Amino acid sequence: TRFEGVEPTNNAVERALHHGVIYRKLSYGTASEGGSRFVERILTVVATARQQGIDLMDYLYDAMVARRDGQAAPALL
């Protein structure tokens, strides 16, 4: 079934996952569960920021300042 405005393939998803796959291949993964969680989370932030046109370094800076000041991280949605 086809729906107007919906791509018939999953190319957008494959493109979003591509950076994580390349990272894992080049870095040989992580050595700990905590390292794996960090990579999962930072790659999610990178992909979300890219999709929404948010400057990644600005977002990360704002998130670290918020953490330092005991506030919630800025929303990515």
C-alpha positions, 0 to 999 in steps of 0.5 A: 500500500502506498501513502502520499508523502511517505517514501516507499523505501527506508532510505532515510532510516538507513542514512540516519544509521550510516554514521553509527555503523561507520563509527562502530566499524572504525572504533572497534566498539566500546570496552564497557556497558557505560561506553556503549550507552554513551555512544548510543546517546551521543549518536542519537543526539547527533542524528536528531540535531542533524535532522532538525537543523540544530547546531550540534556544538551549540546544543552540547555546550548548552546541555553542559552549562545546564548540567553544571547549573543543575538544570534540565538539558535543552530539548531536541524536539 
